[in-house]
Amino acid sequence: MRLTWSNNRVIEAAVLVGLGGALLVFITQSVFVSVILVLILGIPAGMLYLNAPFIRSSMLVKRGRLEKAMKINKSIVEEENAEESEFATMAHLNLANIYHRQGKFEQSETQLEQIDREKGGRNIELFYNSLDALNKIMQQKDLDDARDRINQVMQQDYNADTFPIIAYLELLRGNRTEAENAIASYYDAEQDKRKNSVYFGKFTAQRDAAFQTMLATFFLGMYYYQREEWETAQTYLDTALSHNPYDNYYARKTEEVLEEVKQQRE
């Protein structure tokens, strides 16, 4: 029977922990002390080794090296032999995120369809809902479903930076009042953040600050663009570009919309 990627990784981690334990016995001349040290240091080190490819993938994404991150996660999916393991779920989710940032929304959706959400934890569910909503919004399809996903995201992780996405989505759905309420909530939350130095929400594995800031200001720009408030739209779209960490779909879309906004202002 061929072992899956996760089987091999667990065996390798166990071997490393075992070798480390044997070395500690030799150094300390005490089995008891060695066992304690293995529990304190060895097991966390083994877990770190087990998850190292995902940590590397996350860092590559944050640096904009999307193709390299994609290669890591595709390899994991292939070597898992189609097993619906936690590792395969994480790899599919990472691939969905990478495809989304490249603007390949249909391919992102295909990766999300491979995920068994019942086997995932809270962060998997949160990340899944966020990506699924954004894929739908950027394709301007299934907008009611996208709104449901956003509602679930806000229930799981209240984040002020989600309000611009809601505002733009509600304009697409024809709900101008709801859109205005979302923008008002965003500005209120921004005031609270400045006053109390509180950040709303927690980062998940692939939520990097620079991309999140760009995403929030992009949707602010798109909100005002949709309302034909050209000057304000340009201000936020310029800001989005200034926060752009690397080449991605949103940066290219921002440049495209900015050209149209500037033409409208002439």
C-alpha positions in Angstrom: 0.0 0.0 0.0 1.4 3.4 -1.0 1.6 5.9 1.8 0.0 9.3 1.4 2.0 12.5 1.8 0.6 13.0 5.4 1.5 9.4 6.3 5.1 10.0 5.2 5.3 13.3 6.9 4.0 11.9 10.2 6.5 9.0 10.0 9.4 11.5 9.3 8.3 13.7 12.2 8.1 10.7 14.5 11.6 9.5 13.5 13.1 13.0 14.1 11.5 13.2 17.5 12.7 9.7 18.3 16.3 10.5 17.2 16.1 13.7 19.2 15.0 11.7 22.3 17.8 9.2 21.8 20.3 12.1 21.6 18.9 13.6 24.7 19.3 10.3 26.6 22.9 10.2 25.5 23.6 13.8 26.6 21.7 13.9 29.9 22.2 10.3 30.9 18.7 10.3 32.2 15.7 8.7 30.5 13.3 10.7 32.8 14.8 14.1 31.9 14.9 13.1 28.2 11.2 12.2 28.2 10.3 15.5 29.8 12.4 17.4 27.3 10.9 15.5 24.4 7.4 16.4 25.6 8.4 20.1 26.0 10.5 20.5 22.9 10.2 17.4 20.7 6.5 17.2 20.1 6.1 20.9 19.2 9.1 20.6 16.9 7.5 17.5 15.3 4.3 19.4 14.7 6.3 22.3 13.2 8.0 19.9 10.9 4.6 18.4 10.0 3.2 21.7 9.0 6.3 23.3 7.6 5.1 23.1 3.9 2.0 25.1 4.8 4.0 27.6 6.7 6.3 28.0 3.7 3.3 28.3 1.4 1.8 31.0 3.5 5.0 33.0 3.5 5.4 32.6 -0.3 1.8 33.9 -0.8 2.5 36.9 1.4 5.6 37.7 -0.7 3.6 37.4 -3.9 5.4 34.2 -5.1 2.1 32.6 -6.0 3.4 30.0 -8.5 5.9 28.5 -6.0 3.2 28.4 -3.3 0.9 26.7 -5.9 3.5 24.1 -6.7 3.8 23.1 -3.0 0.1 22.7 -2.5 -0.5 20.8 -5.8 2.2 18.4 -4.7 0.4 17.8 -1.4 -2.9 17.2 -3.2 -1.4 14.8 -5.7 0.6 12.8 -3.0 -2.4 12.5 -0.7 -3.8 10.1 -3.3 -7.2 11.9 -3.3 -7.6 11.3 0.4 -9.9 13.8 2.1 -7.5 14.4 4.9 -7.0 17.6 6.8 -3.8 18.2 4.8 -5.6 17.8 1.5 -8.3 20.3 2.8 -5.6 22.8 3.7 -3.9 22.4 0.3 -7.2 22.8 -1.6 -8.0 25.9 0.4 -4.5 27.4 -0.3 -4.9 26.7 -4.0 -8.3 28.3 -4.0 -6.8 31.4 -2.3 -3.9 31.5 -4.8 -6.2 31.2 -7.8 -8.4 33.9 -6.4 -5.5 36.3 -6.0 -4.6 35.6 -9.6 -8.1 36.4 -10.7 -8.8 32.8 -11.8 -12.2 32.7 -10.0 -13.6 29.6 -11.6 -10.5 27.6 -10.8 -10.7 28.9 -7.2 -14.3 27.7 -7.0 -13.2 24.3 -8.3 -10.7 24.0 -5.5 -13.3 25.0 -2.9 -15.6 22.2 -4.3 -13.0 19.7 -3.3 -13.2 20.6 0.4 -15.2 18.6 2.9 -16.2 21.5 5.2 -17.5 19.1 7.9 -13.9 17.9 8.5 -12.5 21.5 8.8 -12.4 23.7 11.9 -13.5 27.2 12.5 -10.6 28.8 10.5 -11.3 26.5 7.5 -15.0 27.5 7.5 -14.1 31.2 7.9 -11.6 31.1 5.0 -13.9 29.0 2.8 -16.8 31.4 3.3 -14.6 34.5 2.6 -13.2 33.1 -0.6 -16.5 31.7 -1.8 -18.2 35.2 -1.3 -15.3 37.1 -3.0 -15.4 34.7 -6.0 -19.1 35.3 -6.5 -18.8 39.1 -6.0 -16.0 39.5 -8.5 -17.9 37.4 -11.1 -21.1 39.3 -10.1 -23.1 36.0 -9.9 -25.1 34.3 -7.1 -25.0 37.5 -5.1 -27.6 36.4 -2.6 -25.5 33.4 -1.8 -22.5 35.7 -1.5 -24.4 37.8 1.0 -25.2 34.7 3.0 -21.5 33.8 3.1 -20.5 37.3 4.2 -23.1 37.1 7.0 -21.4 33.9 8.2 -18.0 35.5 8.0 -19.1 38.4 10.2 -20.7 36.1 12.7 -17.4 34.1 12.9 -15.0 37.0 12.8 -16.2 40.6 13.1 -13.9 42.6 11.0 -14.5 46.3 10.0 -12.6 45.8 6.7 -15.5 43.5 5.6 -17.9 46.5 5.5 -16.6 47.9 2.2 -17.1 44.5 0.6 -20.7 44.4 1.9 -21.3 48.0 0.7 -20.2 47.2 -2.8 -22.1 43.9 -2.8 -25.3 45.6 -1.7 -24.9 48.1 -4.6 -24.6 45.3 -7.0 -27.8 43.8 -5.5 -29.6 47.1 -5.9 -29.8 47.8 -2.1 -28.5 51.4 -1.9 -29.7 51.9 1.7 -28.0 48.7 2.9 -24.9 49.8 1.1 -24.9 53.2 2.8 -25.4 51.6 6.2 -22.4 49.3 5.6 -20.2 52.3 4.7 -21.4 54.1 7.8 -20.6 51.1 9.9 -17.1 51.0 8.4 -16.4 54.6 9.2 -17.7 54.2 12.7 -15.5 51.2 13.2 -12.5 53.1 11.8 -13.1 55.9 14.3 -13.3 53.4 17.2 -10.0 51.8 16.0 -8.2 55.1 16.0 -9.7 56.1 19.4 -9.1 52.8 21.2 -6.3 51.2 19.1 -8.3 48.1 18.7 -8.1 45.9 15.6 -11.3 44.1 14.7 -10.9 40.5 13.7 -8.1 38.0 13.8 -5.7 37.0 11.0 -6.0 33.4 9.6 -3.1 31.7 8.0 -3.2 33.6 4.7 -4.6 36.9 5.8 -1.6 39.2 5.5 -2.0 42.8 6.5 -0.8 44.5 3.3 -3.2 42.5 1.1 -6.1 43.0 3.6 -5.5 46.8 3.6 -5.4 46.9 -0.2 -8.6 44.8 -0.5 -10.5 47.0 1.9 -9.5 50.2 0.1 -10.1 48.6 -3.3 -13.7 47.8 -2.4 -14.1 51.3 -1.0 -13.0 52.6 -4.3 -15.4 50.3 -6.1 -18.3 51.4 -3.9 -17.8 55.0 -4.9 -17.1 54.0 -8.5 -20.4 52.2 -8.6 -22.0 55.4 -7.3 -20.2 57.5 -9.9 -18.5 59.6 -7.2 -15.4 59.8 -9.2 -13.2 61.9 -7.0 -13.7 59.8 -3.9 -13.4 56.6 -6.0 -10.0 57.8 -7.3 -8.8 58.7 -3.8 -9.4 55.2 -2.5 -8.2 53.4 -5.7 -5.0 55.3 -5.5 -4.7 54.3 -1.9 -5.3 50.7 -2.8 -2.5 50.7 -5.3 -0.1 52.3 -2.8 -0.8 49.4 -0.4 -0.4 46.8 -3.1 2.2 44.2 -1.9 2.8 42.4 -5.3 1.3 41.8 -8.7 -2.2 40.3 -8.3 -5.7 40.5 -9.8 -6.9 43.3 -7.6 -3.9 45.5 -8.4 -4.5 45.0 -12.1 -8.3 45.6 -11.7 -7.6 48.8 -9.7 -5.3 50.2 -12.5 -8.0 49.4 -15.0 -10.8 51.1 -13.1 -8.6 54.1 -12.3 -8.1 54.7 -16.0 -11.9 54.8 -16.5 -12.3 57.1 -13.4 -9.7 59.5 -14.6 -11.5 59.7 -18.0 -14.8 60.4 -16.3 -13.2 63.3 -14.4 -11.7 64.9 -17.5 
